[in-house]
Amino acid sequence: MLDRPADRARDHGWVYGLPPGITSKQWPLDPVTGFPLMHGFTLLLPKDYRVHGEDIVAVSFFATAPDHNDGGAADDPEIREAVLARPAHPRLSRMTDILDYEYAALLLTKHEYEGPFATPPAPLPLATAERPRWLDVGGASAYFESAPPFAQKMFAGPPRGDLAENLAIALMPRATDPNAGKAPQDPHLPRNPPSDYQSYYYFIDGVPTTENFRSHDWGKDHAHNHLGGTMRPCQAVLEMSPFYIEFEEYFGGYNFGSGNAELDFKDMKFEWACG
């Protein structure tokens, strides 16, 4: 995540801001609150990661707003039914977390990725939750207002209070990663079929104590936000395809309990864990 706005001609997407190339009616609403889900990021996929066909070049991720994510989701069948009855984007996938909060991902064509920014739809008339902050000042500014100091330093300055304000994404290849192209595997939970995926850590003499914990040299320079390869979740390694993105809270501005998340955009699985 860079400290400047995105330039679609040279960058690989953006964090915060607005999704491209969709109509307001196609913007996914939150079945819990009836408000629009918050756009977290839009990522231009490298060619090796375009697993849904050559024309599907990007993915946009939407999340429950952090000020709507606290203590577990309430269930209002009337709001849920009204949201799910609305017209949807043809490549929309919805996901829920362990607290029953909602997330969504859109697979975008090249034409959509290069299209104009979308305008968030109005919330459902049934919506009774407090209006999320991002709808008034944009996701970047809303996150900056409550971000810890280390995260605020990732911005060149306080973001403008604008829905379109974003930060660029730049992709850089990992120099060394023995798990590139492999499905993640938790060393304590055998995968079926088994994988030759390697853990980024080990214990001296195989004795699992805090004092014996070590990280392999090949993983020490791996970025926190990445596509595929070695997974570094805050808790257990998830069983996902090799085609996933792992990202931190600041990569879009979420409430993951100071943790991080993984989105498998091939099989459309999503999970996060607190730090």
Backbone as a ProteinNet text record, in pm:
[ID]
protein_1_A
[PRIMARY]
MLDRPADRARDHGWVYGLPPGITSKQWPLDPVTGFPLMHGFTLLLPKDYRVHGEDIVAVSFFATAPDHNDGGAADDPEIREAVLARPAHPRLSRMTDILDYEYAALLLTKHEYEGPFATPPAPLPLATAERPRWLDVGGASAYFESAPPFAQKMFAGPPRGDLAENLAIALMPRATDPNAGKAPQDPHLPRNPPSDYQSYYYFIDGVPTTENFRSHDWGKDHAHNHLGGTMRPCQAVLEMSPFYIEFEEYFGGYNFGSGNAELDFKDMKFEWACG
[TERTIARY]
85.3	0	89.6	76.8	160.3	95.6	172	120.3	68.7	22.6	-30.1	-153.5	-235.2	-352.5	-311.3	-402.4	-374.6	-379.7	-295.4	-296	-319.6	-437.6	-470.9	-381.2	-314.9	-227.6	-98.7	-57.4	69.4	59.5	-48.1	-59.5	-140.1	-155	-223.3	-350.3	-412.7	-536.4	-524.1	-619.1	-621.1	-692.3	-659.7	-718.9	-807.1	-917.4	-1017.7	-1087.2	-1145.1	-1208.2	-1331.5	-1351.5	-1472.2	-1438.3	-1528.6	-1505.8	-1532.4	-1475.5	-1495.5	-1599.3	-1654.9	-1724.3	-1854.7	-1913.7	-2042.2	-2145.1	-2272.4	-2378.6	-2406.9	-2474.6	-2512.1	-2598.2	-2683.6	-2770.6	-2690.8	-2571.8	-2489.8	-2399.5	-2389.4	-2307.8	-2374.2	-2305.4	-2370.2	-2407.5	-2531.7	-2577.5	-2550.1	-2544.9	-2522.6	-2656.9	-2674.8	-2801.7	-2827.4	-2725.1	-2743	-2802.2	-2751.2	-2792.2	-2875.4	-2862.2	-2929.9	-2851	-2731.8	-2643.9	-2550.9	-2491.8	-2393.4	-2274.1	-2226.7	-2101.3	-1988.6	-1886.6	-1774.9	-1675.5	-1635.1	-1531.4	-1396.9	-1328.4	-1196.6	-1083.7	-1084.7	-980.3	-1028.7	-966.1	-980.4	-841.5	-818.9	-686.2	-685.2	-592	-568.7	-485	-538.1	-472.2	-363.6	-246.9	-146.7	-203.4	-146.8	-201.4	-207.2	-107.4	-105.9	-217	-279	-384.1	-523.5	-533.4	-664.7	-731.1	-776.1	-824.1	-969.7	-1036	-1176	-1190.1	-1080.4	-1083.3	-1001.5	-954.1	-866	-932.7	-1064.9	-1132.6	-1161.3	-1146.9	-1168.4	-1033.7	-1012.1	-878.5	-861.5	-969.7	-958.4	-1065.3	-1042.8	-1140.9	-1159.2	-1284.3	-1316.1	-1371.2	-1320.8	-1360.9	-1439.2	-1551.4	-1639	-1654.7	-1665.2	-1668.8	-1772.9	-1810.2	-1887.8	-1807.8	-1871.1	-1802.3	-1755.4	-1636	-1585.2	-1676.5	-1749.5	-1839.4	-1972.2	-1989.1	-2104.3	-2062.3	-1934.6	-1880.2	-1834.8	-1925	-1890.2	-1987.8	-1941.5	-2020	-2104.6	-2110.4	-2192.2	-2309.1	-2337.2	-2439.7	-2580.9	-2667.5	-2809.5	-2872.3	-2983.7	-3049.9	-3191.5	-3215.3	-3348.4	-3392.2	-3475.3	-3514.7	-3571.8	-3640.4	-3700.2	-3592.3	-3487.3	-3377.1	-3302.8	-3274.1	-3199.5	-3274.9	-3402.2	-3480.8	-3487.6	-3499.5	-3505.9	-3374.3	-3262	-3130.5	-3108.1	-3136.8	-3109.9	-3206.4	-3315.7	-3410.6	-3370.3	-3272.8	-3231.3	-3151	-3149.2	-3063.5	-2917.2	-2842.7	-2703.6	-2610.5	-2487.6	-2382.7	-2370.4	-2346.9	-2344.2	-2229.7	-2127.9	-2014.7	-1993.7	-2104.3	-2101.7	-2094.2	-2004.1	-1999	-2012.1	-2104.2	-2123.3	-2062	-2006.9	-1942.8	-1977.9	-1978.3	-2002.2	-1887.6	-1863.3	-1759.3	-1822.7	-1741.3	-1788.8	-1888.6	-1888.9	-1982.6	-2106.8	-2118.8	-2231.4	-2234.2	-2120.4	-2110.6	-2084.1	-2114.9	-2117.4	-1999.1	-1957.3	-1851.4	-1892.4	-1828	-1861.3	-1740.9	-1737.3	-1633	-1697.2	-1647.1	-1691.5	-1573.8	-1592.1	-1492.4	-1520.4	-1419.8	-1439	-1370.7	-1437.5	-1378	-1282.4	-1203.9	-1113.5	-1193.9	-1307.2	-1391.7	-1441.3	-1481.6	-1528.7	-1414.1	-1299	-1185.9	-1146.7	-1156.8	-1118.7	-1233.1	-1347.8	-1465.2	-1463.4	-1562.8	-1570.5	-1601.4	-1567.8	-1598.9	-1749.9	-1791	-1933	-1976.4	-2103.5	-2163.3	-2235.6	-2209.8	-2278.6	-2429.9	-2504.9	-2650.8	-2703.2	-2824.8	-2889.6	-2917.3	-2913.7	-2949.3	-3096.9	-3130.7	-3271.4	-3353.2	-3475.7	-3561.6	-3578.6	-3560.8	-3573.7	-3454.8	-3343.5	-3220.7	-3239.9	-3201.7	-3215.1	-3081.6	-2975.3	-2843.9	-2792.5	-2696	-2633.6	-2556.7	-2563	-2497.5	-2346.6	-2283.8	-2139.3	-2060.5	-1951.2	-1872.6	-1819.7	-1782.3	-1719.7	-1812	-1943.2	-2036.4	-2034.3	-1984.3	-1979.4	-1842	-1734.4	-1600.1	-1511	-1559.9	-1477.7	-1405.2	-1373	-1309.2	-1172	-1093.6	-958.2	-961.3	-1042.4	-1049.7	-1110.2	-1212.5	-1276	-1177.1	-1094.4	-995.1	-887.3	-840.3	-732.9	-773.8	-900.9	-948.8	-928.4	-937.1	-928.6	-809.3	-722.2	-610.8	-502.7	-430.7	-315.7	-204.7	-112.3	-7.3	72.9	103.9	186.5	113.2	-19.7	-96.8	-112.9	-127.7	-138.1	-12.2	102.9	228.9	235.2	144.7	143.2	80.6	17.8	-41	56.7	66.9	153.3	100.4	-28.4	-94.1	-236.5	-311.7	-452.1	-526.8	-598.9	-671.5	-782.5	-815.1	-928.9	-1057.7	-1154.1	-1284.2	-1367.8	-1331.2	-1392.8	-1412.2	-1528.6	-1556.2	-1456.4	-1402.7	-1312.6	-1166.8	-1133.6	-993.8	-940.4	-828.1	-772.3	-620.9	-561.8	-416.7	-383.8	-274.3	-237.9	-184.9	-202.1	-142.9	-33.4	83.7	191.8	229.3	232	271.6	421.3	487.2	629.4	649	726	746.1	829.3	793.9	875.4	999.7	1114.4	1238.7	1247.7	1204.1	1211.4	1084.7	1016.1	900.3	877.8	917.4	900.4	755	662.9	520.3	444.8	516.1	449.6	377.3	248.9	169.9	117.5	140.2	95.3	-21.8	-108.3	-219.4	-166.6	-207.2	-159.6	-193.2	-106	-121.6	-79.7	-171.4	-137.7	-57	60.1	141.9	73.7	-26.9	-95.6	-227	-267	-393.8	-367.5	-347.3	-315.5	-419.9	-372.3	-459.6	-483.9	-601.7	-635.5	-679.5	-601.5	-472.9	-362.5	-256.6	-149.1	-77	-19.4	51.6	196.9	288.4	428.1	457.2	351.6	362.1	450.8	538.1	630.6	589.1	598.4	569.9	683.6	650.7	753.7	836.8	794.7	867.7	903.7	991.6	1029.6	1073	1090.7	1139.3	1272.8	1368.8	1499.6	1483.4	1546.5	1541.4	1399.1	1306.5	1169.4	1094.5	1148.1	1084.3	1003.9	870.1	785.9	776.2	872.3	868.6	892	857.8	878.2	1025.5	1113.4	1256.5	1311.3	1246.8	1296.1	1235.1	1143.7	1076	1172.5	1173.6	1256.5	1179.7	1212	1156.4	1263.2	1221.3	1314.8	1360.7	1487.5	1542.1	1464.4	1411.8	1345.3	1214.2	1161.4	1035.8	1047.7	1168.5	1183.6	1150.6	1162.2	1135.4	999.5	914.1	783.7	692.1	625.7	533.5	407.1	346.2	224.8	107.7	95.1	-12.7	42.7	-14.9	45.9	-55.6	-18.1	-96.4	-30	-103.7	-54.9	71.6	131.1	254.3	232.4	332.4	330.7	229.7	141.8	39.5	92.4	62.7	104.6	-17.2	-114.1	-234.2	-205.7	-291.3	-275.9	-304.8	-383.5	-412	-380.4	-468.2	-435.2	-426.1	-338.1	-331.1	-458.9	-518.9	-647.7	-628.8	-725.5	-723.1	-786.6	-701.9	-746.5	-670.8	-716.6	-645	-519.6	-428.5	-311.4	-347.2	-473.1	-513.6	-589.4	-512.5	-572.7	-490.9	-552.5	-481.1	-490.9	-377.9	-373.8	-346.7	-424	-411.5	-439.7	-382.8	-395	-514.5	-547.3	-660.8	-651.6	-531	-516.2	-532.1	-532.6	-545.3	-693.2	-752.8	-894.4	-970.8	-915.6	-975.8	-1088.5	-1057.4	-1159.4	-1144.3	-1238	-1226.2	-1201.9	-1074.1	-1035.3	-972.3	-1006.2	-948.2	-797.5	-743.1	-598.3	-533.6	-613	-560.9	-551.1	-557.4	-549.7	-649.3	-657.6	-761.5	-707.2	-781.1	-747.9	-873.5	-860.2	-968.1	-920.4	-983.2	-956.8	-1050.9	-997	-1083.7	-1106	-1049.2	-1082.7	-1206.5	-1203.2	-1314.9	-1407.6	-1378.9	-1459.6	-1483.4	-1371.7	-1372.6	-1310	-1357.2	-1302.6	-1302.1	-1193.3	-1186.8	-1084.5	-1109.6	-1014.5	-993.7	-885.2	-856.6	-798.1	-828.6	-777	-631.7	-562.8	-422.4	-396.9
-117.2	0	123	207.6	326.1	444.9	554.8	671.5	778.6	737	832.3	771.9	854.9	802	714.5	626.7	531.3	596.9	547.4	581.2	450.1	431	302.1	262.9	359.4	328.7	258.8	276.7	216.7	133.3	149.2	77.7	-50.8	-123.2	-252.3	-251.4	-134.9	-121.8	-16.9	-19.4	81	28	92.5	63.9	182.3	157.6	260.6	306.9	423.5	478.8	402.2	398.8	344.2	232.9	138.7	33.9	86.5	23.9	71.8	-9.2	53.6	-17.5	-86.1	-56.8	-117.7	-6.4	-42.9	53.8	59.9	164.2	174.8	56.4	8.4	-104.7	-233.4	-240.5	-361.7	-357.1	-242.3	-230.3	-314.6	-409.1	-496.4	-423.3	-440.3	-389.2	-492.7	-445.8	-531.9	-590.2	-724.1	-783.4	-769.4	-727.4	-708	-570.5	-466.9	-330.2	-263.5	-307.9	-241	-126.4	-95.7	6.2	-57.3	22.8	-34	-90.8	-207.4	-257.1	-162.5	-151.8	-60.9	-123.1	-46.8	-93.4	-89.4	-204.8	-211.3	-192.7	-272.4	-259	-317.1	-271.3	-330.8	-365.8	-492.5	-542.5	-594.9	-544	-594.7	-720.8	-832.5	-961.4	-984.6	-1036	-1076.8	-1188.5	-1207.3	-1305.7	-1446	-1484.1	-1618.1	-1637.8	-1528.7	-1537.4	-1514.7	-1508.5	-1488.1	-1623.6	-1682.8	-1821.4	-1833.2	-1720.2	-1725.4	-1693.7	-1696.7	-1666.9	-1543.2	-1534.9	-1424.6	-1288.6	-1283.3	-1154	-1104.4	-1193.4	-1151.6	-1109.1	-978.5	-926.7	-867.2	-849.7	-781.1	-831.4	-802	-835	-713.7	-682.4	-578.1	-644.6	-602.1	-659.9	-557.1	-602.5	-516.8	-578.9	-494.5	-543.4	-469.5	-530.8	-460.9	-340.1	-225.1	-106.4	-131.1	-84.6	-111.6	-60	50.7	101.5	25.2	-74.5	-164.6	-304.5	-320.8	-452.8	-453.2	-491	-492.2	-581.3	-695.6	-778.3	-885.9	-892.2	-994.6	-932.6	-989	-930.8	-963.1	-861.1	-883.6	-937.6	-1006.9	-1062.3	-1006.9	-930.1	-877.8	-941	-1044.4	-1114.7	-1022.6	-916.2	-826.2	-753.4	-705.4	-638.3	-737.4	-854.1	-955.1	-993.8	-1019.5	-1059.8	-947.7	-824.2	-711.4	-692.6	-709.7	-695.3	-805.7	-928.3	-1041.4	-1047.5	-973.8	-970.1	-867.8	-781.8	-679	-739.1	-673.5	-719.9	-721.9	-822.2	-837.8	-838.6	-802.7	-814.7	-962.2	-993.3	-1133.9	-1215.3	-1148.6	-1222	-1177.2	-1165.2	-1131.8	-1259.1	-1260.1	-1368.1	-1304.8	-1358.5	-1310.5	-1408.9	-1357.3	-1439.3	-1383.8	-1469.6	-1426.5	-1473.8	-1399.8	-1442.7	-1514.8	-1550.5	-1630.2	-1551.9	-1418.3	-1333	-1300.3	-1362	-1342.1	-1203.5	-1134.1	-1010.7	-1044.4	-949.4	-976.2	-914.3	-986.3	-942.6	-984	-924	-958.3	-933.8	-1003.8	-983.7	-982.6	-894.7	-887.3	-918.7	-1009.3	-1036.4	-943.9	-869.4	-763.7	-794.5	-758.4	-767.6	-649.8	-655.9	-545.9	-417.6	-432.8	-316.4	-254.3	-338.6	-286.5	-221.4	-287.7	-233.6	-95.8	-74.8	53.1	154.4	115.1	200.9	306.9	395.2	503.4	448.8	527.3	489.3	482.9	387.8	371.4	466.9	496.3	577.4	485.4	495.7	408.2	426.4	318	330.4	385	430	472	349	362.3	249.1	215	94.2	55.4	146.3	176.9	253.1	182.4	48.2	-28.7	-10.9	42.5	50.2	138.7	84.6	159.6	179.4	114.7	129.7	271.7	310.3	441.4	445.5	557.6	572.2	551.7	464.3	442.5	565.2	588.2	709.9	721.3	607.4	613.9	675.2	662	716.9	869.6	931.4	1077.7	1134.3	1064	1120.3	1029.6	912.9	819.2	722.8	605.3	502.9	541.4	612.9	650.1	745.1	849.1	946.1	884.4	800.9	736.8	647.9	575.6	490.2	574.1	679.6	762.6	824.5	860.8	926	839.8	707.6	619.4	523.5	540.1	447	466.1	359.3	373.9	452.1	510	595.1	526.4	395.5	329.4	325.3	312.3	306.9	446.2	546.9	683.4	724.5	669.1	703.1	649.5	558.4	506.6	606.6	709	815.2	932.2	995.8	1112.5	1228.2	1228.3	1329.2	1285.4	1357.4	1319.6	1314.6	1205.6	1195.4	1298.8	1335.9	1424.9	1353.2	1429.3	1372.8	1355.6	1256.3	1236.9	1087.9	1049.9	907.5	843	918.6	862.3	858.9	915.8	920.3	778.2	748.2	613	616.8	499.9	482.4	371.1	387.6	293.7	162.3	57.3	-74.1	-97.5	-140.6	-180.8	-324.8	-409.1	-548.4	-563.5	-638.7	-668.2	-817.5	-883.5	-1028.8	-1060.2	-1167.3	-1215.1	-1283.3	-1247.1	-1304.9	-1454.1	-1491.5	-1632.3	-1669.7	-1770.3	-1825.4	-1967.7	-2067.4	-2206.2	-2248.2	-2164.7	-2200	-2132.8	-2064.5	-2001.6	-2106.9	-2081.8	-2174.6	-2294.7	-2300.4	-2415.5	-2376.8	-2473.1	-2449.9	-2445.4	-2346	-2336.7	-2461.5	-2492	-2612.4	-2582.7	-2600.6	-2585	-2706.6	-2686.7	-2802.5	-2891.7	-2839.6	-2916.6	-2978	-2945	-2995.6	-3055.9	-3187.9	-3251.8	-3221.9	-3188.8	-3159	-3285.6	-3296.6	-3412.5	-3365.3	-3390	-3461.1	-3375.7	-3439.8	-3363.7	-3272.4	-3165.9	-3066.9	-3063.1	-3023.1	-3006.4	-2862.5	-2791.4	-2655.3	-2654.9	-2554.5	-2544.4	-2432.2	-2459	-2355.6	-2253.7	-2127.2	-2023.3	-2029.4	-2111.2	-2118.7	-2263.2	-2278.3	-2411.7	-2398.3	-2510.8	-2512.6	-2585.7	-2529.6	-2592.5	-2731.1	-2830.2	-2969.5	-3024.7	-2955	-3002.8	-2987.7	-2910.7	-2892.7	-2762.8	-2771.5	-2651.4	-2568.3	-2479.2	-2383.7	-2244.4	-2143.5	-2006.1	-1979	-2031.2	-2008	-2074.4	-2181.9	-2255.7	-2208.6	-2113.9	-2067.5	-1989	-2023.2	-1952.6	-1936.9	-1830.5	-1810.6	-1844.1	-1908.6	-1938	-1807.7	-1805.1	-1686	-1648.1	-1749.5	-1719.7	-1641.9	-1636.3	-1566.5	-1432.8	-1392.7	-1274.5	-1144.2	-1141.3	-1017.7	-1018.3	-1114.8	-1122.8	-1011.6	-945.1	-837.3	-893.4	-814.8	-858.5	-875.1	-784.8	-791.2	-856.4	-969.3	-1042.7	-1133	-1174.5	-1269.4	-1405.8	-1506.4	-1643.5	-1664.6	-1782.8	-1815.6	-1842.4	-1808	-1838.7	-1752.1	-1817.4	-1747.7	-1719.7	-1598.1	-1559.6	-1510.8	-1597.1	-1553.4	-1528.9	-1450.1	-1425.5	-1550.7	-1642.4	-1768	-1884.6	-1981.2	-2101.3	-2074.2	-2148.6	-2143.8	-2204.8	-2136.6	-2178.4	-2270	-2358	-2443.3	-2367.3	-2314.9	-2235.1	-2277.4	-2228.8	-2253.4	-2166.7	-2189	-2102	-1959.3	-1936.6	-1808	-1726.2	-1668.6	-1592.1	-1465.7	-1370.5	-1251.3	-1243.7	-1220.2	-1199.7	-1051.9	-991.4	-847.2	-809	-695.5	-642.5	-547.9	-509.5	-419.6	-288.8	-232.1	-101.4	-110.2	-231.3	-248	-240	-126.4	-105.3	-53	-71.8	-11.9	-90.6	-204.5	-293.6	-306.3	-378.4	-415.1	-565.3	-605.2	-745.4	-770.1	-687.4	-705.2	-696	-601.1	-582.7	-701.7	-777.7	-894.8	-877.3	-989.9	-986.2	-1084.4	-1085.5	-1163.8	-1228	-1327.4	-1397.5	-1411.7	-1376.9	-1392.2	-1485.5	-1601.4	-1694.7	-1656.6	-1590.1	-1540.8	-1644.5	-1762.7	-1873.3	-1945.9	-1986.8	-2060.8	-1971.8	-1843.7	-1744.1	-1783.3	-1798	-1817.8	-1695.2	-1662.1	-1546.3	-1575.6	-1534.6	-1548.5	-1450.3	-1402.8	-1317.2	-1367.5	-1323.3	-1359.5	-1238.9	-1226.4	-1113.6	-1137.5	-1029.2	-1037.1	-1073.1
0	0	0	-100.8	-112.7	-42.1	-28.7	44.6	-50.3	-168.8	-266.9	-334.6	-397.9	-469.6	-586.6	-626.6	-733.7	-870.5	-959.4	-1101.2	-1174.8	-1230.6	-1289.7	-1406.4	-1468.5	-1581.2	-1538	-1411.8	-1368.7	-1242.4	-1163	-1036.4	-1052.9	-943.2	-946.2	-862.1	-856.3	-780.9	-673.7	-579.4	-473.9	-351	-239.9	-109.3	-71.7	0.2	33.1	-95	-92.3	-211	-256.5	-386.8	-447.5	-546.5	-567.6	-666.6	-807	-909.4	-1045.7	-1123	-1225.7	-1331.5	-1298.3	-1182.4	-1148.6	-1129.6	-1135.3	-1109	-959.7	-917.8	-776.1	-733	-823.6	-790.7	-769.6	-830.5	-815.9	-693.5	-629.1	-507.1	-398.5	-337.2	-238.6	-109.9	-67.9	61.2	169.8	290.5	406.9	451.8	447.1	491.8	640.9	717	861.1	890.4	821.5	853.5	744.8	620.4	509.9	450.1	505.8	449.5	345.9	256.3	163.9	239.7	197.6	251.4	209.9	293.4	269.2	170.7	69.3	-23.4	47.2	49.5	112.6	13.6	-94.7	-196.3	-328	-434.8	-567.4	-615.3	-647.4	-682.9	-825.5	-905.5	-1040.3	-1028.4	-1075.2	-1056	-1160.4	-1119.7	-1218	-1305.5	-1422.8	-1516.6	-1456.8	-1377.5	-1318.4	-1215	-1171.2	-1069.9	-1128.5	-1258.7	-1322.5	-1345.3	-1234.5	-1235.3	-1277.7	-1302.1	-1346	-1494.6	-1566.7	-1708.8	-1740.6	-1864.2	-1903.3	-1890.1	-1904.2	-1901.7	-1760.9	-1660.3	-1521.2	-1465.3	-1459	-1432.3	-1292	-1217.4	-1088.3	-992.1	-864.6	-761.3	-670.9	-638.6	-541.1	-415.2	-299.8	-171.3	-91.6	-33.7	47.5	185.9	286.7	424.2	506.9	617.1	718.8	767.1	775.1	826.1	968.9	1007.5	1142.6	1253.5	1227.5	1330.1	1334.2	1247.2	1254.7	1301.5	1333.4	1365	1510.4	1599.2	1741.2	1816.7	1861.9	1952.8	1889.7	1759.4	1693.3	1619.4	1502.8	1415.7	1464.7	1461.1	1485.9	1357.2	1370.6	1252.1	1243	1137.3	1108.1	976.5	981.1	858.1	751.6	792.7	694.9	615	684.6	615.4	527.2	580	502.9	375.7	387.8	270.5	167.1	213.7	120.5	47.1	117.7	54.3	-48.2	-10.7	-99.3	-217.2	-210	-322.7	-428.5	-397.6	-492.8	-607.9	-724.4	-834.7	-791	-834.3	-791.3	-911.6	-887.7	-989.5	-1028.1	-1156	-1197.9	-1137.4	-1086.2	-1026.7	-881.9	-810.7	-668.1	-585.5	-486.7	-387.3	-249.3	-170.5	-33.6	64.5	173.5	275.7	413.3	513.4	650.9	738.8	847.2	940.9	1058.9	1157.2	1270	1356.3	1343.2	1417.3	1336.1	1217.4	1125.6	1062.7	1062	985.3	839.1	752.9	609.5	533.9	430.8	340.1	199.2	99.9	-38.3	-126.7	-239.3	-339.2	-476.9	-563.3	-701.9	-792.2	-885.8	-988.6	-1105.7	-1148.3	-1246.3	-1379.3	-1487.5	-1619.8	-1640.8	-1746.8	-1780.9	-1805.8	-1872.6	-1899.6	-1769	-1673.7	-1545.3	-1468	-1465	-1389.4	-1440.5	-1570.6	-1629.2	-1628.6	-1574.6	-1575.4	-1467.1	-1466.4	-1367	-1227.6	-1127.5	-990.2	-969.6	-888.7	-858	-747.4	-745.9	-639.3	-542.6	-411.8	-317.3	-323.9	-313.4	-314.9	-182.6	-185.1	-60.3	25.1	157.4	241.8	226.2	267.5	265.7	357.3	322.2	414.4	548.7	547.9	672.1	765.6	716.4	795.2	918.5	1033.5	1158.6	1229.7	1180.4	1242.9	1222.7	1305.8	1289.6	1157.5	1089.2	960.2	975.8	894.4	907.9	866	934.8	914.5	771.5	710.3	577.6	472.1	490.4	392	388	492.8	497.5	462	498.3	476.7	391.5	351.1	276.2	368	314.9	396.2	446.8	364.5	405.8	525.1	516.5	625.5	750.7	732.6	848.3	921.5	846.8	912.3	980.7	912.2	967.8	1100.9	1114	1236.7	1360.2	1343.8	1460.6	1455	1354.2	1335.8	1441.4	1476.7	1566.6	1497	1573	1514.2	1403.5	1418.9	1317.3	1183.1	1187.9	1063.9	1003.3	1086.5	1034.2	959.4	998.9	932.8	789.9	753.3	616.6	519.6	572.1	490.8	483.8	367.3	354	438.3	463.1	545.6	567.6	648.6	669.2	536.3	508.8	380.6	371.6	247.3	224.5	265.1	312.5	345.8	221.2	139.5	9.3	-13.5	-64.5	-86.1	-180.8	-275.6	-376.3	-331.5	-217.6	-171.9	-153.1	-216.4	-207.8	-199.8	-177	-180.4	-278.4	-349.7	-455.7	-400.5	-479.7	-453.8	-558.3	-512.1	-601.6	-571	-672.3	-655.8	-680.3	-591.6	-606.4	-587.3	-674.1	-657.6	-533.4	-465.7	-354.5	-411	-356.7	-407.8	-375	-256.2	-214.5	-140.5	-188.3	-119.4	-169.3	-89.9	-133.1	-145.1	-95.9	-99.8	-213.5	-301.5	-415	-497.6	-525.5	-605.4	-530.6	-399.1	-320	-229.2	-202.8	-111.1	31.9	112.4	251	332	427.9	509.6	652.4	746.3	887.3	931.9	995.1	1035.3	1138.7	1207.1	1310.2	1262.4	1139.2	1085.7	948.2	940.2	811.6	705.6	587.4	474.9	394.4	337.4	255.5	117.1	10.3	11.2	72.8	122.6	187.5	89.7	142.9	64.1	109.7	19.4	59	100.2	140.2	192.3	317.1	328.6	441.3	536.4	665	763.6	764.1	792.2	796	923.3	1021.2	1148	1180.5	1277.8	1326.9	1472.1	1539.3	1676.7	1680.9	1750.1	1762.8	1824.7	1760.4	1804.8	1810	1743.8	1739.9	1870.4	1964.5	2095.8	2094	2098.6	2084.8	2212.4	2231.6	2342.3	2286.3	2364	2320.2	2290.6	2374.2	2357.4	2231.4	2186.4	2070	1937.9	1943.7	1821.4	1733.4	1603.9	1506.7	1375.3	1300.8	1166.7	1063.6	955.4	847.1	782.4	740.2	676	550.1	478.1	351.7	370	491.7	513.2	583.7	619.6	703.7	632	499.9	426.8	357.9	388.1	323.4	373.5	280.3	316	381.7	468.3	538.3	442.6	346.7	248.3	122.8	83.1	-28	-96.1	-217.6	-296.4	-289.3	-240.6	-240.9	-160.5	-177.9	-107.3	40.3	120.6	263.6	338.1	411.8	490	630	679.5	814.9	893.5	919.6	991	1138.4	1201.2	1344	1425.4	1368	1437	1343.5	1326.5	1250.4	1100.8	1032.6	886.3	830.6	734.2	680	560.6	538.7	421	306	220.4	106.8	-18.2	-132.1	-256.6	-259.7	-355.8	-367.5	-409.3	-447.4	-503.8	-399.4	-308.3	-199.5	-177.8	-110.3	-66.3	85.3	150.5	295.3	320.3	409.9	430.1	573.9	612.8	748.1	758.7	881.2	905.2	827.4	818.7	753.6	602.2	545.3	401	363	392.4	366.1	485.5	607	725.6	787.7	851.7	907	1058.8	1118.6	1259.1	1266.5	1267	1282.3	1419	1517.3	1649.9	1648.3	1570.4	1551.4	1481	1405.8	1337.1	1187.2	1115.9	970.4	910.2	776.4	709.3	583.1	533.5	410.4	324.6	196.4	99.6	-10.9	-21.9	-131.7	-245.1	-348.9	-455.7	-564.6	-551.1	-641.3	-590.5	-463.7	-404.2	-323.7	-318.3	-247.2	-100.8	-31.1	113.3	177.9	297.3	368.7	517.2	583.2	728.1	782	904.6	970.7	1113.1	1173.7	1312.6	1383.9	1513	1590.9	1628.3	1656.9	1688.8	1833.8
[MASK]
+++++++++++++++++++++++++++++++++++++++++++++++++++++++++++++++++++++++++++++++++++++++++++++++++++++++++++++++++++++++++++++++++++++++++++++++++++++++++++++++++++++++++++++++++++++++++++++++++++++++++++++++++++++++++++++++++++++++++++++++++++++++++++++++++++++++++++++++++++

